[in-house]
Amino acid sequence: MEMEKSPSAVPLPFRVQELLLRYPDLETFLESLASLITGHLTERNIMGASLMIVRPRRQPLHVGSIPSLAELQRGPHAEDPARRAMASRVPAVVRDLASELRWSGYSRAALGRGVAAAAAVPVPVPEPETTAAVLTGYSGSPGAFGPEAVRAVESAAAEIAAPLALALRLDAQTHRANNLQAVLESRTVVDLAAGIIMAQNNCSQQSAVEILRSVSNSRNVKVRDVAAGVVAVVSDRVSTHFEE
């Protein structure tokens, strides 16, 4: 009888793919991924991990295996190991944060969370010109990140690169689809409102739209919100929802 493999015996990329299937929401997937990496590197005396993702025209993502590491990563620091690794495209290692002089604010915040050492490495996502990612490992022991431990973090970053790129691509497609749906719904409610104004004022569509824009400017609200108000006055049964 064939014995079931333990989770540690399953290659990391396959375990990441399982997470992607289980958690289609990007942030939940990334949080689970950070926890998975922490467990994968536990023999390297790593207490936690975080991921920083930078995408074009969207807010950066900062997630961690525990909330305090995510908070540390998204802190107001001008520079830290993750930002240094992202800018230089090479690992940034701090073996003892207590004696670190480059990022004093970050060091104080990290020490306050029980972090004594950190190693940040770029994740080689296949589309570096549009997306950048950094994996950071944390340890509560000074001197934890020697050459072998840093290579282990680099190896983990390389192994998660492809499934991470897939997750980011799927999220980008979902984001575009949601934006398109919002645009279509916005146009629909504006067209409905313009039709109502045309009927009430016996005017052209262009004149009706200009009336909506004039009200929008005078009240400092979006044209879509003005249009929605016009439609609501006429009938609360009009819907602009697009079915999936």
N, C-alpha and C positions, 0 to 999 in steps of 0.2 A: 504493500500500500504506500503510495507516494505521500510523503509528509508535506504539509503546507509550509511554504517559506515564511520565515519571520520577516517583519517589515524592514529590519536592518539589512536583510539579505537581498532585498529588491533594489536594483539600481536607482539612484536618485532621480534621473529624468523620468522614469516610469512612475515613480511616486508623485512627482510634480504633475504629470499628466492626469493622474487620478484626482488630484486636488482640483485641477482645472475643470474636470467633468462634474465634480461634486459641488464646486462653488463658482458658478458663472459670473457672479458679481465680482468686479475687479478688486475692490478693496478687501473683501472677505477672502478672496483667493490669495492676495498678497500677504495678509496677516497669517493665514494658514501656512503659506510658503515660508515665511520667516520662522515660524515655530518648527516646521519640518527641518529647516536648515540647522536650527539650534540643536535639535535632537541628533541630526546627522553628524554634527561636529562636537558633540558633548565630550568625547574623549580628548579633545584639544583644550579642555578646561574653559569652554565658552559658555557663558551664562545666558546669552541672548543674541539676537540678530535684528537688523533693520534693513529696509530697502528704501532708497530714494529714487523716484522716477521723475524725469523731466520730459515733458511732451510739448510740441509746438502749440501755441495758442490755448493752452489749458494750464490750470494750476498744478504745481508740482505735487506729487504724492509722497507722503512720509508714513510708512507703516513699520510696526515692530512686533516682535514675538510677545512682548508685554507692553502695555500702554506707556509706561515711563520711558521706554526706549524710543517710541514714536514721538513723544513729547520732546525728548532730548534732540532728536533729529530735526524736528521742525522749529527748534528754538531760534531766537533772533540773532544767532551768531553770524558775523560776517564771513567767517571761514572756520571750517572744522575738517576732520579727516575725510568725511564723505564728499564735501564740496571740493577739497583739494584733489581727491582722486578723480572726481568728475571733470575738473578743469585740466588736470595734467594727463589723464588717461593712464596713470600708473598708480600702484597701491600707495596708500598713505597709512603708515603704521606708527602708533604711539604705544611704546612698551610700558611707560609709567606716567600716567596722567598727573600724578602728584608733583613730578619734576618737569612737566611740560611747560615751556615758556612761550610757544607760538600762539596758543589759543587759550588764554587764561580764563575767559568767560565760559567757554565750552568745558574746559577742564574742571572748573568749580561745579558746573551743573552736572557733569558726568560723575564726579566723585560723590556728589550728593545723592546720586541714584545707585551707588554701590559699584560703579564702573571704575576699574583701575587701569585698564588697558583696552585699546581698540585697534582694529585693522580694517580699513576700507579699501575695497578693490572694485574696479569697474566691471560691470557685467557686459560681455561682448554681444549685445543684441545685434541681430543682422542688419538693422537699419540705423547705424550710429548718426547719420546726418539728420535724422528727424527725431530720434528718441535716445535718451541717455539714462543709464541705470547704474546704481552703485549698491553693492552689498557690503554691510558693515557687521563685523563680529565683535562682541564685547566680552570682556572677562573681568571678574572681580579680583584677579590675582595680578600684581605687578610683574612685568616681564613675561607674561603669558604668550605673547606673539613672537616667538622665534621664527627662524626661516621655515621650518616644517609646518608650523601652525599657519603661517601666512600662505604657504603653498596650498594647504588644505582649504582655506577660504577661497583662494583663486580657483581651485579645482571645482568647488561647489558653484562658484559664479559661472564658470564655463558650462557646467552641466545643466544649469537652469536657464541658460540663455535662450535656447530655442523655444521651450514651452512658455517662457515669459514673453517672448516676442509674439507668439501666437495669442496669448491672453491680451496683450496690448492692442494687437490688430483687431481682435474681436470687439474689444471695448471701443476702439475708434469707430468701427462700423456701426455699433449700437448708438454711439454718440451722434454720428452723422444722421442716422435714421430718425432719431428723436428730434434733432434740429429740423429735419425736413418735414416731419409731421407737425411740428410747432408752426413752421412757416405756412404750411398748407392750411392749418386751422385758422391762423391769423388772417390769411387772405380771404378765407371763406366768410369769416365774421365781418370783415370790412366790406366785402361784396354785398352781403345781406343788408348791412346798415346803409350802404350807398343806395341800394334798391329801394329801401324804405324812404330815405330822404328824397329820392327822385319822385316817388309816388306822392309824397306829401307836398313837395314844392314845385312839381312839374318842371324839373330841371334836368340837365344832362348828367351822365355819370361823372364826368370830369368835375362839374360844379359840385356834385354831392360829395366827392372825395375831398375837394378843397374845403368844404364846410367842416368835414371831419378833422382835417389838418388844422384849420383855424381854431376849432375848439380845443384840439390837442395842445396847440401852442399856448393858448390863453390860460389853460388850466394846468399846464406842465405835466400832462399825463400822456401815456402812449396812445397812438391812434387806435390800436386794437382795443384798448380799454374803453375809449370813447365809443367805438363801434359796438362793443359788447353791451354798453349801457343803452344805446339806441335800440338794439335788438330786444333787450330785456323789457323795455317799456312796451313794445308792441306785443310780444308773446314770450312767456317763459317756457314754451314748449319747443322752441327752435334749438336744435343741437348742432354743434360743429365738430362732434367727436368722430374720428376716423377709426373704424373697426380694424383690428389687426388682420 
